[in-house]
Amino acid sequence: MAKQARVYHRRVAADAWADVVDGFKDRVGFIYAEEPAGLHLAHYRRPEVTWAHGRAFGQVLEIRWSRRRDGQVDLLMLTESEPCPPGWVSLPVAEDERPLEVDEVEEGAVMLVGMHRRHLASTHNRYEAGEQVPNEWIETRIPHPLVYPLDEMPDPKRWARLRVVVYRVSGRPVLTRLVNVEGTSDEQRL
């Protein structure tokens, strides 16, 4: 049986959105957030009110938030299994106000930037045998180490990736739901 994509919307006041997202903490494991000072990809924790955009995600759903200019916050829920929670509505398509009709759901992966420090043969990996290597990924074009929410010590994978679910309409990808963060040593990286 094919998975049925569901997309729900809710608009809330700026002082309430973090409570709404945190209400799903038992169904999400990770959080991605943007703020002027930087980006965060971490194990789930309660969202900070300064985060203008972001996603809380896990195996069954993703909650996205985006601050509006009028001070309110738009929330989207992407799922293949959850019924519409109270206070949420099916996302309409602007032209005719019909619900978004996703006709295909496809699993995939998106590679994250960098290679784990342990796998580099350079100045980034100058550690003695038995010495603990920081759980960091290095991309030379980025001037600081990257830290992903992977607890794979002492044998970290070479790369990190996001597991995703792609929602397609008429064969075109329209939304990508984040599912999980994982390490991989696969040479093809996908």
C-alpha positions in Angstrom: 0.0 0.0 0.0 1.4 3.4 -1.0 1.9 6.0 1.7 -0.5 9.0 1.6 1.1 12.4 2.2 -0.7 14.8 4.4 0.2 18.5 4.8 -1.5 20.6 7.5 -1.3 24.3 8.2 -1.7 26.4 11.3 -1.1 30.1 12.0 -0.3 31.1 15.6 0.8 34.2 17.6 4.5 34.8 18.0 4.3 34.0 21.7 2.7 30.6 21.2 4.5 28.9 18.3 7.2 27.3 20.4 4.6 25.7 22.7 2.8 24.2 19.7 6.0 22.8 18.3 7.1 21.5 21.7 3.7 19.7 21.9 5.1 17.2 19.3 8.4 16.5 21.2 7.5 12.9 21.7 7.3 12.4 17.9 10.4 14.3 16.7 14.1 13.5 17.4 15.9 16.4 15.7 15.6 20.1 15.1 17.0 22.4 12.4 16.7 26.1 13.0 17.9 29.3 11.5 18.6 32.6 13.3 20.8 35.6 12.4 23.7 34.2 14.5 23.7 30.9 12.7 22.2 27.5 11.9 21.4 24.7 14.3 21.1 20.9 13.5 20.8 19.1 16.8 18.9 16.5 18.8 15.4 17.9 19.6 15.2 20.6 22.2 12.5 23.2 22.8 12.7 25.9 20.0 14.2 29.3 20.9 11.9 32.2 20.2 14.7 33.9 18.2 14.6 31.2 15.6 12.9 32.7 12.6 12.6 29.5 10.5 13.1 25.9 11.2 12.0 22.3 11.4 11.4 19.8 14.1 11.5 16.3 12.6 11.4 12.6 13.2 10.2 9.3 11.8 6.5 10.1 11.5 6.2 13.9 11.0 7.9 17.2 10.5 6.8 20.6 11.9 8.1 23.6 10.1 7.8 27.2 11.3 8.3 30.5 9.5 7.9 33.9 11.2 5.7 36.3 9.2 6.2 40.1 9.0 3.0 40.7 10.9 4.5 38.9 13.9 2.5 35.7 13.6 4.1 32.3 12.8 3.0 29.9 10.0 3.4 26.2 10.9 3.3 23.3 8.5 3.0 19.7 9.4 4.2 17.0 6.9 3.3 13.4 7.6 2.2 10.2 6.0 0.5 8.8 9.1 -0.9 11.4 11.5 -4.5 12.5 11.3 -5.2 16.3 11.3 -4.7 17.5 14.9 -7.2 20.0 16.4 -6.5 23.6 15.3 -4.8 22.5 12.1 -6.3 22.5 8.5 -5.3 20.7 5.3 -3.0 23.0 3.3 -4.9 24.6 0.4 -3.5 25.3 -3.0 -3.9 29.1 -3.6 -5.5 28.9 -7.1 -8.6 26.9 -6.3 -8.5 26.4 -2.5 -8.5 22.6 -2.9 -6.2 20.6 -0.5 -2.7 19.9 -1.8 -2.9 16.5 -3.6 0.4 14.7 -3.4 0.3 11.6 -5.7 3.7 10.1 -4.9 5.8 9.7 -1.8 9.5 8.6 -2.2 12.2 8.0 0.4 15.7 9.4 -0.3 18.8 11.0 1.3 20.5 14.4 1.2 24.3 14.4 2.0 25.4 16.9 4.6 28.6 18.9 4.1 32.0 17.6 5.3 33.9 14.5 6.1 34.4 13.2 9.7 37.7 14.4 11.1 38.8 10.8 11.8 38.8 10.0 8.1 40.9 12.9 6.9 44.5 12.4 6.0 45.6 15.9 6.7 46.3 18.5 9.4 42.7 18.1 10.5 43.4 14.6 11.9 46.5 14.8 14.1 45.5 12.5 16.9 47.5 9.7 18.6 46.2 6.1 18.7 43.6 5.9 21.4 43.2 9.6 21.7 39.5 10.8 21.4 38.9 12.5 18.1 36.2 15.3 18.3 32.9 14.4 16.7 33.2 17.0 13.9 32.9 17.1 10.2 35.3 19.2 8.2 34.6 21.1 4.9 37.6 23.2 4.0 35.4 25.9 2.4 33.7 26.5 5.8 36.0 28.1 8.4 34.8 26.1 11.4 34.1 22.4 12.2 30.6 21.2 11.7 28.8 19.2 14.4 25.9 16.9 13.5 23.7 15.1 16.0 25.3 11.7 15.6 26.5 9.8 18.6 28.8 7.3 16.7 31.9 7.6 18.8 34.4 5.9 18.9 33.8 4.6 15.3 32.3 7.5 13.4 31.1 7.2 9.8 32.8 9.1 7.1 29.9 11.3 6.0 26.6 12.4 7.5 23.2 12.6 5.7 19.6 13.4 6.2 17.0 10.7 5.4 14.1 12.4 3.7 10.7 11.7 2.2 9.9 13.6 -1.1 6.3 14.5 -1.8 5.6 14.7 -5.6 2.7 16.1 -7.5 2.4 15.0 -11.2 6.0 13.6 -10.9 7.5 16.9 -9.6 9.0 17.2 -6.1 7.0 19.9 -4.2 8.1 19.2 -0.6 10.8 17.3 1.2 10.1 16.1 4.7 13.2 15.5 6.9 13.1 12.2 8.8 16.5 11.4 10.4 20.2 12.3 10.6 22.5 9.3 10.1 26.1 8.5 9.4 27.3 6.6 6.3 30.5 5.2 4.9 28.9 4.3 1.6 31.4 5.3 -1.2 28.5 6.4 -3.4 27.4 8.6 -0.5 23.7 8.0 -1.4 
